[in-house]
Amino acid sequence: MLPDKTHPEWKYLVKGEKQYPLENFVLQLKVTQTAKDIKSGKLSVDKAVDDIYALCLKYRHAVMKDMKKIFNS
């Protein structure tokens, strides 16, 4: 199960404020691109959280190890 979108770690993740050793390559790419888009003003933080959350929800089994690292579950 994924933590709620209001959990502060989601914002840290999408803004690149904390670096996580992600194993899932697609998640790595999306998080890196999202952080760049936020910094350039192309994407809001809330929209970025929505996008990454949706990706993780859709592929929750593939990103479960990464979610445990991020959220210390």
Secondary structure, DSSP 8 states (H G I E B T S, - for coil): ----TTSHHHHHHHHTSS------HHHHHHHHHHHHHHHHTSS-HHHHHHHHHHHHHHTTTTSHHHHHHHHT-
